[in-house]
């Protein structure tokens, strides 16, 4: 089994091991809310899994319509389940569930049950189990969401550059913590205004992504961008989901997910093109997320001052006591978001620095590789490496002199990287292959060798 298939299998198993208990715990939590006389909260808890299934089915249906591939009910159900496990359970169930679970706590529902978790005399009682279900449900929802966002941003662990994976992991964790906390406080105090603010943020994300040339998949990652920077690896051809140099890009749910990648003259030129496209998307995504993260502080403060700290008891008195008394403190509600925002900004910069480092390495590799005509375009073949042109082509190219259109062979990678590079180039039927880290390692090694 190739490394890319191993990564994909590992992700699916991780999603299954996290998503299954997450779904069970959400169901148990919903049952406890209904049993304790909170039908509204219990109904919302049960509605989000249905929303995730509906979103997965809609994705498969769109893929079917775009590809024109007819499918029976059994295949449709299997593809829907695959899309649900791979992506939609995390984005459309775990994300809203996490916000809802915090809202339930902030409004004082089952607060006594949570307090019983530390009471030895009440251990293993039904109220104790209700508090345990709530805590475990929040933990698994958070894990499910973070794992899904890392996967959706097309990053995986690699020994070549572990800091790249760690940067995107820290980015997802810090940004989710900040956005979820702010959203939970807003929905606890002013739910209707919070819905309007969320809709405005989503439409802003969608407008920016479409305005910068993104595909219509931005409809989905504009939603994911509400929680953490997302979508920057889509269409760049550098993620381990795609192999656009050799084949068309397909979506996770079936159907054509994008246009064919333009043919390039060599592997080194393709690496440069991919990294240039990636850094542009990273800039747009990270700047947009950072700006919106700072902007939502304004409605956050306004809602707290009007709905929680209003001096006039007649001002929206029905919602004046929405938050539990222990949270009604300016020092607490204004202090918690500050370090979360700073950490999210820090990891946003660190991930941008990693992307810029990859871009610089690709530029360096491109610069040190001899070419007779870098604008030449040779259509790639699934079973032939562009790193080693055919001998006959080289002889004909040499005879042509200045009129030659084929590039010279790019500088070969180190010997210990040849096997990994060869696996990357001869995997045309693999949807999930390693990204450009191997090529970037070659460039970094060459640069270090030159410096020494």
Secondary structure as GFF3:
##gff-version 3
##sequence-region A 1 452
A	DSSP	alpha_helix	3	35	.	.	.	ID=ss1
A	DSSP	alpha_helix	39	67	.	.	.	ID=ss2
A	DSSP	alpha_helix	73	83	.	.	.	ID=ss3
A	DSSP	pi_helix	84	88	.	.	.	ID=ss4
A	DSSP	alpha_helix	89	89	.	.	.	ID=ss5
A	DSSP	pi_helix	90	94	.	.	.	ID=ss6
A	DSSP	alpha_helix	95	106	.	.	.	ID=ss7
A	DSSP	alpha_helix	111	115	.	.	.	ID=ss8
A	DSSP	three_ten_helix	116	118	.	.	.	ID=ss9
A	DSSP	three_ten_helix	120	122	.	.	.	ID=ss10
A	DSSP	alpha_helix	126	152	.	.	.	ID=ss11
A	DSSP	alpha_helix	162	189	.	.	.	ID=ss12
A	DSSP	alpha_helix	191	211	.	.	.	ID=ss13
A	DSSP	alpha_helix	218	224	.	.	.	ID=ss14
A	DSSP	alpha_helix	267	307	.	.	.	ID=ss15
A	DSSP	three_ten_helix	317	319	.	.	.	ID=ss16
A	DSSP	three_ten_helix	325	327	.	.	.	ID=ss17
A	DSSP	alpha_helix	330	368	.	.	.	ID=ss18
A	DSSP	alpha_helix	391	400	.	.	.	ID=ss19
A	DSSP	three_ten_helix	401	403	.	.	.	ID=ss20
A	DSSP	three_ten_helix	415	417	.	.	.	ID=ss21
A	DSSP	alpha_helix	418	425	.	.	.	ID=ss22
A	DSSP	alpha_helix	437	451	.	.	.	ID=ss23
###
